[in-house]
Amino acid sequence: MIDDGNAIHYTAVARGTPVYAADGTEVGRVHQVVDNYREHILDGIVLETAGGQLRFVDGPEVGRTAERGVTLAIGPDEVQTLPPPESGPGSFRANVGGGRLSRLFGRSWKRD
């Protein structure tokens, strides 16, 4: 059993958070959370394996996002067969230190 803390929204998952396969083995670390901003859903997670390879995990294959870990709905063997992420437009994250003026002037997001 993984002690990953309380469940959190996917947008609060920090870079470097451990990623676990469905059986509880660690398969990598979060490199980037990909958000479908227009539809307000998780598009997927880019994880960095222990070997330094980047793999894209599609949103439905993410089982749980928590304070100290992300648990996938797939096994470690399936993680090794995941494709690398596609290059695309930059991603953004919330600018929590921006304050009221940033929100007022539309600067409440930072480029990763």
Secondary structure, DSSP 8 states (H G I E B T S, - for coil): -----SB--GGG--TT-EEE-TTS-EEEEEEEEEEETTTTEEEEEEEE-TTS-EEEEEGGGEEEEETTEEEESS-HHHHHT-------S--EEE-TTSHHHHHHTT--EEE-
